Structures are given as C-alpha cells and as structure tokens.
Amino acid sequence: MSFADTVEPVGHLKAPSTPDEFSKGIVGDTVSTVSDFLSPSEWALATIQFVFGFNPLEEAIAWFTGDWESYVKCGEMWANTGAFTKDIAANLRSGNRELDATWNGNAADAAYVYFDELAKKIGSLEGDLKELQGAYKEVGLAVARAADLIKGLLEQLADEAIIAEVELSAGTLLAETGVGAVMGYAAAALEIAEMIKTWGRATEAYSAAQNAVDTATAAAGLVVGRISVALQSFPEPGQSYDNPAV
C-alpha cells in the first residue's frame, strides 16, 4: 500500500533571505565615511585621540566584530526547520490514519500508537524552533539598532572634534591677546566636553545592546535545552510482535 504525502516538507528547506537590518555593513560603512571625512584633517583625529587616549572609531568596530548577518540567517533556518518538522508530522499522521483504516489486530494497534506518538514528538519541535529563531532575531536587532545609533554618534563626534580643533587653533593664534586665548580655549573646552558626552552616549548604547544580547542568548539556551530533552525522549518501537499462530 502506498501513501501520498499531504504536504511537501522539503519546500521549507530553502536558503535564508538577507535581513533588512544588515543590507549594509554594521559599522564599517559609516566608520569609513567618518574616516574619509577626517583623513584630510589628521589634526582632528589627533584631537580625538588626545581627548580619549584611544581611537573611538577602532573601538566601535571592535564592538561589532562578527558576521551578524549570518547569525540572523541562522535564526531563519531554525524557523524553516520548524516548519519542516511540522509538515513531516502532518504526513505521518495522514499515513497513520490510512494505515489504520486497512490494518487491524494487535500489531496494527501497536503501530498506530507508535506512529501517533512519533508524529506528536516531531510536531512539537516546531514551537521551540520558532522560538529559537525569535531569540536569534532579538540578538540581531539589538546589534543592528545599537550600530545604527552609534554610526550617527561617530559622525557627530567627528564634527565636534573638528570644531574643537578649530577653536584650539584660534586660541593659539590669538595667544598674544589674553582675551582671545581665553575665549578660544574656553570654547574648545566646552566642545571637548560635548565630545565626551557623545562618546558616553555611544558606550551607553553599546551597554544596552549587550544586555539585550545577554537576555536573548539566555532565552535561546533554555530553548536549546528543551529541544535536547525532546530529541532524547522520542518513542522507540517496543518488542517485536510474536504471532501465536506461528
């Protein structure tokens, strides 16, 4: 007896799409833009490094190092796998019903119970796999949103550095006039204070993203634990049927 599948599970096993949040580089595109903006003004970059003692552009790149696009794509594959298991369970249930309609006896009853339990176990994986995809997506969104905010802050920081250097230069040029020097250096000090605030906002954005990533990662760990338990508790066929007539 042949059984026709009611659905096609392999249709879900397709390549993941490119996440909208990662259509461009996480921070590389804006860092490159900022670097180009500063390149003819090495003195401005020197001001940034003087204020912070390190290069914030390089620091931001280090924060987001990693193939986050592939990470989010992996989450989509978990969801696709969940849909795959759902369809396999549907085909098992359909075939089991057809078999039960034409096969009777102790062996038939045992087979029905086995395949019914197997379909339930396989079908139950879909919810966990979908939830796992959600955790992966939360990580990706946290990274993308933080990176987008920090991109803007890096550009703002570059603007502030150039203004601060101009004011410092003005103070130096007007050093012969006491009032000019005071005004130039005071304005530069205020701009440097703004630079520090801007970088503080960037570090706060990164910390918030890290907290979101930690929360989502912990949630994913719980789901993986449930899936592991489910896989280890799949029903196994009982003892072979011993026909008393043989």
C-alpha positions, 0 to 999 in steps of 0.5 A: 500500500502506498501513501501520498504525502499531504504536504511537501516538507522539503519546500521549507528547506530553502536558503535564508533571505538577507535581513533588512537590518544588515543590507549594509555593513554594521559599522564599517560603512559609516566608520569609513565615511567618518574616516574619509571625512577626517583623513584630510584633517589628521589634526582632528583625529589627533584631537580625538585621540588626545581627548580619549587616549584611544581611537573611538572609531577602532573601538566601535568596530571592535564592538561589532566584530562578527558576521551578524548577518549570518547569525540572523540567517541562522535564526531563519533556518531554525524557523524553516526547520520548524516548519519542516518538522511540522509538515513531516508530522502532518504526513505521518499522521495522514499515513497513520490514519490510512494505515489504520483504516486497512490494518487491524489486530494487535500489531496494527494497534501497536503501530498506530500508537507508535506512529501517533506518538512519533508524529506528536514528538516531531510536531512539537519541535516546531514551537521551540524552533520558532522560538529559537529563531525569535531569540536569534532575531532579538540578538540581531536587532539589538546589534543592528539598532545599537550600530545604527545609533552609534554610526550617527554618534561617530559622525557627530563626534567627528564634527565636534572634534573638528570644531574643537580643533578649530577653536584650539587653533584660534586660541593659539593664534590669538595667544598674544591677546589674553582675551582671545586665548581665553575665549578660544580655549574656553570654547574648545573646552566646552566642545571637548566636553560635548565630545565626551558626552557623545562618546558616553552616549555611544558606550551607553548604547553599546551597554544596552545592546549587550544586555539585550544580547545577554537576555536573548542568548539566555532565552535561546539556551533554555530553548536549546535545552528543551529541544535536547530533552525532546530529541532524547525522549522520542518513542522507540518501537517496543518488542517485536510482535510474536504471532501465536499462530506461528 
